[in-house]
Amino acid sequence: MSSGAQLLVVRSGFGATVQDLGRPGLAALGVGRSGAADPEALRLANRLVGNPEDAAGIEAPMGGVEVEFGRAATCALAGAECAAWAGGRPVGPYAPFTVPAGARLRLGTPARGLRVYLAVRGGLDVPAELGSRATDTIAGLGPGRLAAGLLLPLGAAAGWPRVDLAPRPAPADRTVLHVIPGPRDDWFTEEAFGTLLSEPYTVTSDSDRVGMRLDGPPLARARVGELPSEGMVCGALQVPPSGRPILFLVDHPVTGGYPVIAVVRRPDLGTAAQARPGDTVHFRLA
Amino acid sequence: MRVLRCGSDAVLIEVEDAEQVQQLHAALHAAPPTGVTELVPAARTVLVRYDPAVADWQRLRAAVTALTLAEAAVAAPAETVRIPVRYDGPDLAEVARATGLTPRQVVERHTAAHYRVAFCGFAPGFAYLTGLDPRLHVPRRAEPRTRVPAGAVAIADEYTGIYPRQSPGGWQLLGTTALTLWDPTADPPTRLRPGTAVRFVEDESEPDAEEGSRSA
C-alpha cells in the first residue's frame, strides 16, 4: 500500500542504488541474489526507523546522495559513517532522525568504509521484480542506478521506531577477511595458498557490486586447463589467468569458469563490502 | 562424486558428466537433505546452498554420498517447449564450413535433436541445452561479439542456447527466434528451467518488415 508520498533524487552520488535483501532461490534460473552488499547495515537502518528488516532503502557508495522529501520522513543511516545534513542541520548515523516536509537530506563522503545505507520509515515502494526491489547491476533487474530527478515512492509505515540509538561498530584498524579453503584450492600450488594468507591485497578502483578486483602477488596454478562453468557464491575468491583474485560480491555471476581458491566466510561479507579502492585487505584462515 | 566445501553455507558436488548432473539434481530435488535451501546445477556440478543454522557441510557430505544416482530418478519432462527459429544467423555458413556439412544439413541436425535444459547462467534465463548433435560441437568464436541480439539461437561446444536479452556473447549464431523467453513480470519468468525439454522448429515464414512487431 502506497501512501502517495515520494522522495526526489537531487544528486545521485556515485552509483547509488535501491536495495533490499535481494532475490534468494532463483540462481537455477540464472538470477543471483543481489540486494544490499552489506546486508547487516541495511537491516540495522531499517530497524532504527521501525521498518521490516527487508524494506528497500538506498545503498550509496561513497555517500554523495541528496534527496528531497515530499512529506516529513523518519530516516536512519548505517554502514560507512559519513557526515549528513537534514534541512541544513547535521544528523548522525545509527540513530533515527526526522527530515521536515520539503527539506533535503544530504550525505557527505565517508572518511572510511564505502557503502552508506539510508532507510526511510515506510521503505521505498518501487515496483518489485521477481519478489524484490533490489537493483541487480548485471541482471538488469530493479530500478537501476539513481539519477537526478528520479522520484521514488515511499511506502506506508508498518511500525514505530523503538530504539533511539544503535551502538556504532568500532572501526577496525585493518580489514581482515576469514576464508574457508576451496572448492578449487587443489587447482593452486601450496605456495599460492600461503601467499593468499600472508600477503596484503589492495582493492583496485575496478571494483563494484559484482566483485572487488584485488592487486597483490599473483596466485600460481598447480594445473592448467579450463574448468567447466560451475555455481558461484558471494565471497568467492575467483582467480582468472592473471593470478590476481576477484572477490565476488552480491551481484556476482551465478556461474563462472575460473577456479575459486577460497570463500570469505559469511559473517565477514559486510566487512568486505565496506573495503574501498585503495584499502588493504588481509586474508586469514577461518 | 566429490563433495567440495564452498564457503560458510554451500557445498559443490562434482560428478562425471551432464547426465549425472541431471540425475543428482533430480535426486536432491526429490528428497532434499535437511537444511538445503537451493540447488544450482551447472556443467559438471550441483551447488547446494544450505542454512548453516540447521545443517553443516560434513552431514551434507554424508547425506549426498549416500545418494544413488539412477536414470529412473529423472522425471520425464511435463512438456516440450517448441522454439520457432529462422535460421538466418551470421555464423551458419562458418559452422557449416567447420563441420563439413552444408548449411541445410546444419539446420536439419539442429532441428532433429531432442534437448534438455541442463542449467541456466551467464544471464537471467540463459539456458544451456544439452542434446546437441556431436557433429555440431564447435568452439565458441575467437572474438566474442559485443552485441548479440535478444532471441539469437546459438551453439558452442556441447551446448545450444538462446540469448534471452541483448548482451555480449561468443557463441556461434545459427538463427533467431521471435519467442519471448525471459519476462521478469511473469511467474515463472522463463519456461526454460533445468530439466525442461526443448525442440527447435524451423520458422519459414517471411520476416516482418517492421523489426519488433513480430508476434510469437
Contacts between the chains, C-beta under 8 A, distances in Angstrom:
chain1	res1	chain2	res2	distance
A	24	B	37	7.4
A	24	B	38	7.1
A	25	B	37	7.1
A	25	B	38	5.4
A	27	B	38	6.2
A	27	B	40	4.5
A	27	B	47	7.6
A	27	B	49	8.0
A	28	B	38	7.4
A	28	B	39	6.3
A	28	B	40	5.5
A	28	B	41	6.6
A	28	B	119	7.3
A	28	B	120	6.2
A	28	B	193	6.6
A	28	B	194	5.6
A	29	B	120	5.3
A	29	B	124	6.7
A	29	B	125	6.3
A	29	B	188	7.1
A	29	B	189	6.7
A	29	B	190	5.8
A	29	B	193	6.0
A	30	B	120	3.7
A	30	B	121	5.3
A	30	B	122	6.8
A	30	B	123	6.0
A	30	B	124	4.6
A	30	B	125	5.6
A	30	B	126	5.4
A	30	B	127	7.8
A	31	B	124	4.8
A	31	B	125	8.0
A	31	B	189	7.7
A	129	B	184	4.8
A	129	B	185	7.3
A	130	B	184	5.6
A	130	B	189	6.2
A	138	B	123	8.0
A	139	B	123	7.2
A	139	B	124	4.8
A	140	B	124	7.4
A	140	B	165	6.8
A	141	B	124	7.2
A	141	B	184	6.1
A	180	B	5	6.1
A	180	B	7	5.6
A	180	B	8	6.7
A	181	B	5	7.5
A	182	B	4	5.3
A	182	B	5	4.9
A	182	B	6	6.6
A	182	B	12	8.0
A	183	B	4	3.6
A	183	B	5	6.4
A	183	B	6	4.7
A	183	B	11	7.9
A	183	B	12	4.4
A	184	B	4	7.5
A	228	B	42	7.1
A	228	B	43	3.4
A	228	B	44	4.9
A	228	B	45	7.8
A	229	B	42	5.2
A	229	B	43	5.1
A	229	B	119	7.8
A	229	B	121	5.9
A	229	B	122	7.9
A	229	B	128	7.8
A	230	B	12	6.3
A	230	B	42	4.5
A	230	B	43	6.8
A	230	B	44	7.1
A	230	B	45	4.4
A	230	B	47	6.9
A	231	B	6	7.9
A	231	B	10	7.8
A	231	B	12	6.6
A	231	B	40	3.8
A	231	B	41	7.8
A	231	B	42	5.3
A	231	B	45	6.4
A	231	B	46	7.5
A	231	B	47	2.8
A	232	B	47	7.8
A	233	B	6	5.7
A	233	B	7	5.1
A	233	B	9	8.0
A	233	B	10	5.2
A	233	B	47	7.2
A	233	B	49	7.6
A	235	B	7	5.5
A	235	B	8	7.8
A	236	B	6	7.7
A	236	B	7	7.1
A	253	B	121	7.1
A	253	B	122	7.2
A	254	B	40	6.9
A	254	B	120	7.4
A	254	B	121	5.0
A	254	B	122	8.0
A	255	B	40	7.5
A	255	B	42	5.2
A	255	B	119	7.1
A	255	B	121	3.4
A	255	B	122	6.9
A	260	B	6	7.4
A	263	B	6	5.9
A	263	B	7	3.2
A	263	B	8	7.4
A	264	B	7	7.3
A	265	B	7	6.7
A	265	B	8	4.7
A	266	B	7	6.9
A	266	B	8	3.9
A	266	B	9	6.0
A	266	B	52	7.4
A	267	B	8	7.6
A	286	B	8	8.0
